[in-house]
Amino acid sequence: MTTPRILATSGGIRPGKWTYWAPAPLMLEAIALSAHPGAARLAYLGTAMGDRPDDGFNITQAFAGTSTEVSVVSVMPHPNVADLREHLLAQDVIWVGGGSVAGLLALWRLHGLDVILREAWEAGVVLAGVSAGSICWHVGGPTDSFGPELRGIDNALALLPYGNGVHYDAEEQRRPLLHSLVGDGTLPLSYATDNGVGLLYEGTEFVEALSEREGAGAYRVERTADGSVVETRIEPRVLPGA
């Protein structure tokens, strides 16, 4: 039986030597977890940044000359494939880029991608992504979708029954806001990642944290019976190439 997997990250892409982007260890791990790691089909969804053509070019160039077949799936200004469901269910990995998670969710629901992505996950397609592409699989989390002052969202896809914090060590508003959202009950038990760290889930169970940066961490944030919030550091397994 196929195991549904999600790799939710604050990393996965780095500057390339000869290309603008190159796949970093977390993205390569998503491919390694897939059904066909030696000849994977990877769909890139850049909805959160408005489906910028440059991003599609950059991800395609990042895998040029490799055994990974990349397709870029856009919904702006309209879907660029004839059948979104058929195309996405034929993939091994779906990678979601960063940007506005609020905008991403609105557009996905408009085009039925919320239903399609759940079906793909249940069928064994590895769902993965960075930043907005991490929060989207959870209940919600802190986001800069509405401006420089971070706000919480709690209406993400909720394939995973947890909150999510990204860029935990890079943006000072992230940690206190996640604690507040967990503390007041807006979000349930939550997992957070420093830059360069990912969270691997099988089904809805957290399995392990993975890192492409030495010294970076993951965190479990939960509300206790007395209403206080406790954060516990999770030491990641450092991936080759970190």
N, C-alpha and C positions, 0 to 999 in steps of 0.2 A: 504493500500500500504506500502511496506517495505521501511524504511528510510535508505539510505546508511550512514554508520557511520565510522569515522576514529578517533582513539585515538593515537595521535603522542606524544611520551614522551621522557623525559630524566630520566626514572626510570622504575619501574615495577617489578624488581627482587631484592631481598635482600638475605643475608646469612641466611640459615635456622638454626634452633636449632639442628636438628639431620641430616639434609641434607645440601649439599653444597649450593644449591639454595632453596629459598622459594618465592612464589608469594607475591609481595608487593601490597599495595592498588590499584595502577594504573592498574596492570594486573587483579586484581580481579574486578575492575570497568569495564574493557573491557568485561569480562565474564558476569557481571551483565547487560550490555547493549545488550547482544546477545539475539537471539530468544529463547534459552533454557537455561537460567541461572542456573537452578537447575540440569541440566544434559548436560552441554555443551561439544561439540567436539572442541578441540583446536589443531590447527596445528602449530608447531614451525618450522620456517625457519631460519636456521643458516648459510645461504649462505655467509653473510658478513664476517664470520670467517672461511670460507672454509669447512663448514659442519663438524666441529670437533665432533668426536664420544662422547667425554666427555660432550659436551654441550647437546647433545641429551639425554644422561644418566641423567644429572643434572636436566633438565626440566621434564623428566618423573618421577624422584624421588620426585621432588617438589610437584607433585600432587598425589603421591601415597596415597591411602586410601580415596580420595575425590571422588565427583561425576563428576568431570571433566575428560573426556577421552582425553588423549594427544597422538598425533601422531607426529613423527619427519619426516619432508620432506626434503630430500637432493637432490642436483643435482650433487654433486661431490662424486666419480669420474664419476657417472652417476645417473640419477634419480632412487630413491629407491621405487617408486610406479609405477604400470603399466600404470596408466593414471593420469597425474598431474591435468588435468582439472576436471575430475570426482571426484578425491579425495578432491581437494580444495573447490569445490563448495558444497561439502557435509558437510563442517565445519560450526561451529557457529562463531569461532574467528580464525583469522590467526595472529600469533604474530611473528614479525621479529626481530631477535637479532641484536646487534651492531657489528661494525667492519668496513670494507671497503665498503662504499656506492658505490664507483666507480666500484669495483669488483662485487658487488651484481648486479648492473644494467646491466653490461656486460653479466653476466651469466644468469640472468633472461631473457634478450632479446634473447639470444642464444637458450633458451629452451621454448620461447613463454610465459613465466610467466607474462610478462608485460600485455599481452592481457588477460590472465586467471585471473589475480588479479583484473583488471578493471571489468571483468564480475562478479567475486565473490562480489566485492563491490556493484555493481549495483543490485545484487540479495539479498543483505542484510547481507552478511557475514561481521562481524566487522573486519576491518583491523586495526592493532595496532603494536606497536613496540617501541624500544628504540634506540636512537642515529641514526645510519644508518637506522634503522627501523622506524625512524621518518622522516628523510630528504627525504627518497625515495618516499613518497607519494606526496611531494611538487614539485615545479619547481626545487629547488636545495637549496644550502646553503654552508657554510664553512665546509670543511672536511679535515681530516688528512690522507685520502686515499693515498696520494702521498708522505708522509713523515712528519717530525716534523714541518715543516713550512706549515701552513694551506693554502689551495687554495680553490677557489670557484668552484662549479659545477652548471650548469644550464640546465642539460639534464636528470633530474630525471623523474619519471613517470607523474608528473603534473596532478594527479587526483585532486589535490587542486591547485588553481591558485595563490599560494603564495610562497615566500621563507621561509626558516626555519633555525633557529639557535638552536643548542642543547648545553648542558653543559655550559650554558651562564655564570654561576657564578664560574665555576671550572677551566676554561682554558682561560688565559688572551688574547689570540689571537682571540677568537670567536667574541666578541662584536665589536671591531674595523673593523674586516673584513666584518662582516655582514653589518655594516653601510656603508662601502666602496662599497660593491656590490649593495646595494640599491641605494646609491648615484649616482653611474655611470650608473645605469639602467640595470646592468647585471641581477639583481633580482627585481621582483615587490615588492609591499607591503609584509612584512614578519612578521612572528610570531616566538618568541624565548622562550626557557624554561630554567630556572635554573634546576639543578639536583633535581630530585624528583617531577617534575611538568610535566603535560601533557596537550595537547590541544585537545578538543573535537570538531569535525566538524560533522554536519549533512548535507548531500549533500556536497556542496562546501562552506557552510556558517560556520564561526567560531561561536560556541555556548558558550563555557566557558572554563576556565582554571581550572584544578584540581590538588591537591597537596597531596603528602604523606610526606611532610616536612613542619613544621611550619616555617613561615618567608620567604619561597622561593617564587619566582614570575615568572610571564610570561610577555612578552613584545610585543608590536606592534611597528614595525619599518617601517617608510614610508618616501618617498621623497615628499617634499612640492613643491608648484608652483615655488618658487624661487630657487629650486635646493638644499636646505638644507635638512638634515635628522633629523627627529624627532622620539624620542623613548618615548613611553608611557607605564608605568607599568600597568599590569592587575593583580588584586588581585585574586588569585585562591580560589576556594572552597576547604577547607581542608577535606580530606576523612577520614572516620573512620579507626582507626588503624594507623594513622600517628604518 
